[in-house]
Amino acid sequence: MATLVVVAARREYRLTPGESLTFGRASRCTIRLDPGDGGISRLAGEIEFVAQVWFVSNRSRSRQLSVVDQLGLRRVLAPGQRDPIEGRTRVIVDGSAGSHELVLIGPEPAVEPARVATGIPTIDAKDLVKPAERRDLVALFAGYLLEDDRYDPVPNSYARAATLLKCKPKALSRRIEHLRERLTNAGVPNLHGPNAQRALAEYVLTTGLITAKDLRLIDL
């Protein structure tokens, strides 16, 4: 059975195909969020099973939702949009008085069988990043890996990251710039310019170079 587990406010809900769950400010919702917060829609969202896939849908007419995948990357779900739920997903509902988080645990995405590799092998980023540099990356992008109210998908400043590492910001900046050059030379795009830090964060998260388990490297 394609069971989906939803955890909110320390309460667990188990859904099977044919069942659905709603969340929002109204009393009729399965999960009622802060009823006194006008920044939350009466019906903010719904979780349902459609065509053999679990979906989270934004049912609000005016408020967005944030969907965070198991890598820590966030996507904005506009009113009327829906996203499939694969593996562990978090939904963040922002209100005027604070944010509320729902943790969704669904079936893992299907993995296609590996094909026989031919031609030039793809460069593996893990071969280009030293263990000490992984710790630097965790300090820079810790906000993506933290959960609940500590989740903040914005790169830390060099000063903040250096504090976590107990080193000087300039030394950290030099190490990251050397790493950035190495990755750029290996063909990783968009690592220079105004959005370079975000691009680097997305790259190291999607390739699994750093994960939430690595927070222990900086004692978080």
N, C-alpha and C positions, 0 to 999 in steps of 0.2 A: 504494500500500500504506500502511496506517495504522501505520507504523513508530513505535516508542517507543524513545527513548534513555534509559538510566539511567546516571548517573555517580556513583560512590561510591569514596572512597579513591583518587582519581586513576585509576580504571579505568572503562572504558566498556563497557556492554552494550547491544546492539541487539536489540530484540524485534520480531517480526512476529506477526500474528494466528495463534493456535494455540499460541504459546509463552507461558510464564509465568516469573516470577522470584520467589524467596522470599528473605527476609532475617531474620536473627535470630542467636541465640547457638549454635545447633546446627551440627554439621559438615555436615549434609545440606542446609543452606541454600545457595542460589546465592551470596549475599553473606553471609559469616560475619562478624558483628560481634564485639566483644571476648568471647572464649569464657570468660574468667575473671570477667566482670561479671554477678553474679546479679541485677542490676536490669534486665537485658534478657531478654525471654522467649526460650525456645529457638526458637520460631517467632513472630517479632514481626509479620510482615506478608507479604502476597503482592500481586504485580502481575499482572493477567491481563486478557484481552480477552473481553468478554462483550457479546453483542448489538450488535456494531459500536462498542463504547465501551471504552476502557482504564479500568480501575479499580485503585485501591490499597485493599486490605482489611486491617483489623486482625485478625490471626489469634491474638492473645494472649488468654488468659482473664482476665488481671488488670491488664495495663499498657496505658496509652493511647499513642497516637501523636499527633504534631502535624503538620498539613498546612498549608503556607504557600503561598498563591497568588502569582501574579506581581506583585501589588500590594504584597505584604509583610504581608498580613493572615493571621492564624493561626486555624485551626479545630482543635478537639480531636476526634480520631477515637477513640471509645470501643471497647472490645473487641466484636468482631462487626460493627462498622459498616464501610462502604466509601464512597469518594468517587470520582467520575469525575475523570480527569486531562485537563485542558484547558490547552494551552499549556505554559509552564514552571511546574512545581510542585516544591516541596521537601518532603520528608518528614523529620522530626526524630525520632530514637529516643533517648529519654533513659534513661541507665543510672545506676548508683551511682557509677561512676568517670568519667562524662563523657557527652557527647552525640555522636551520629553522624548525619550528614546524607546523604540521597540526593537527587540532583537528577534530576527526571524531565522529559523534553522530549517532549511529545506533540503531536498535531494541535491547531491553534488552534480555539477554539469557533466554531461557525457564526454568522455575522452576518446577521440578517434585513434585507431591503431596507428602506431608509428610506421612511416613508409621507409623503405630502404634509401639511405642517403646516397646521392651521387654528386659528382663535381667537387667544387671547393667547399670545405667545411665552414659552417657559420662560426664566427668568432664568439666565444662564450665570455660574457662580461665578468663572470666570476673568476676567470683566469687573469683579468686585468686589475682586479681590486684586491689590495693587500688586507689582511685581517685588521690592522690598525686603522685603515681607511674605512672599513665597515663601521667601526666605532664612531668615527667622525661623521659618517652619513646618518647613523642613528641619532646622534646629538642634533644634527641639523633638521632632521625630519621626524623627530619624536612625536610631534603633534598629530601626525597621520596615524600613528600606531597606538596611541592611547585611546581609551574608551570613555563612555559616559560624558560627564561635563568637562573632562580634560581633553576630549577630542578636539583638535584644532588643525584642519588641513592647510596650514600655512607654514612655509619654511621658517625655522628660527633664524634670528640674526646671528652673525658670527660671534657677537659679544655674548648672546644668551647661550649658544652652543658651546663656546669656549668655557663658560662658567660650569656647564655640566661636565666638561672634559677636564677641567682644572688645568687649562693651558692658556696661552695668549691668543687673542683673536687673530692677530696677523699671522701667527704660525699656522693656525687652522685654515685661514684663507689661502695661504700658499699651498698647503697640502691639497685642498679641494681644487684649486686652479690647476695643479699638476695632474690630478685625476681627471678633471674635465678635458684637458688637452689629450690625455691618453685615450679617453673614450671617444672623443671627436675624431681622432686619427683612426680609430677602429670602425668609424662609420656611424656612430650614434648621433642623430641629428638634434638641432635646436638647443645645444648646450652653451650658446653664446647669445647675448642680447638681453632685453629687459625681462624676459620670462625664463631666463636660463635656470634659475633655481627651481622653479616649478617643473620645468622639463626634466631636470635631473632627478627630482623627487619621483615623478611619474615613472621614469625609467628604472630606478633602483627598486621601486615597489613592485612594478609589474613583472620584472625579471626575477623577483624573489631574492635580490641581493640583501635586503633587510626585511625582517618580519617582526611582529610584535614580540616574539620570543627574544629578540636581540635587545630589547629594552634593558635586560639585565646587565648589558655591557656598560651602561651608564647609571646603573643602580636605580632604575625606575620600575 
